[in-house]
Amino acid sequence: MPPQSIGMAVCETCGGKGFVLVEEKKCPSCKGTGKAKSINLSELSEQQLNLALGGSCPACNGTGVTRVTEKCRECNGYGEIKECKVCGSHFGGDGDRCQ
C-alpha cells in the first residue's frame, strides 16, 4: 500500500487526550469540599494562589475530586492512531500496512 494511503486519526479510546480516566477520588486536601484549608501561600504558583484566595482548593481546583489517569494503551499516549485512508481500518505500532 502506498505511504500516502496512511493517515492519522484521533484515538477513539482516549478521545485524542493520550490518557484514560481510571478513577475519581475524593480530594485528600479538602476532603471533597472543594474549599481551601490551611495552606502555605509561599509554595503556590500564581494560578494556585488565585484559586486559594478565591476560596477554592488548589489541589483539585475546587472540584472536590482528583482524577487518577493512565496512558492510553491504544495510542500509547499520543492521542492519534494510524488509519488506512482506503479501508478506514486502524492499526498501531511501527507498521504501515493495513490489516
ChimeraX attribute file (.defattr): number of C-alpha atoms within 10 A of each C-alpha:
attribute: neighborCount
match mode: 1-to-1
recipient: residues
	/A:1	10
	/A:2	7
	/A:3	9
	/A:4	9
	/A:5	15
	/A:6	18
	/A:7	16
	/A:8	14
	/A:9	16
	/A:10	17
	/A:11	22
	/A:12	13
	/A:13	16
	/A:14	20
	/A:15	13
	/A:16	18
	/A:17	17
	/A:18	21
	/A:19	21
	/A:20	18
	/A:21	12
	/A:22	10
	/A:23	11
	/A:24	12
	/A:25	12
	/A:26	16
	/A:27	20
	/A:28	13
	/A:29	20
	/A:30	21
	/A:31	15
	/A:32	17
	/A:33	18
	/A:34	21
	/A:35	21
	/A:36	21
	/A:37	15
	/A:38	9
	/A:39	13
	/A:40	8
	/A:41	12
	/A:42	7
	/A:43	9
	/A:44	14
	/A:45	11
	/A:46	10
	/A:47	10
	/A:48	18
	/A:49	19
	/A:50	13
	/A:51	19
	/A:52	22
	/A:53	12
	/A:54	13
	/A:55	15
	/A:56	22
	/A:57	27
	/A:58	25
	/A:59	20
	/A:60	22
	/A:61	19
	/A:62	20
	/A:63	17
	/A:64	21
	/A:65	21
	/A:66	17
	/A:67	14
	/A:68	12
	/A:69	13
	/A:70	13
	/A:71	17
	/A:72	20
	/A:73	13
	/A:74	19
	/A:75	23
	/A:76	15
	/A:77	18
	/A:78	17
	/A:79	21
	/A:80	22
	/A:81	20
	/A:82	23
	/A:83	22
	/A:84	21
	/A:85	15
	/A:86	12
	/A:87	10
	/A:88	14
	/A:89	11
	/A:90	18
	/A:91	18
	/A:92	14
	/A:93	10
	/A:94	7
	/A:95	9
	/A:96	17
	/A:97	16
	/A:98	17
	/A:99	9
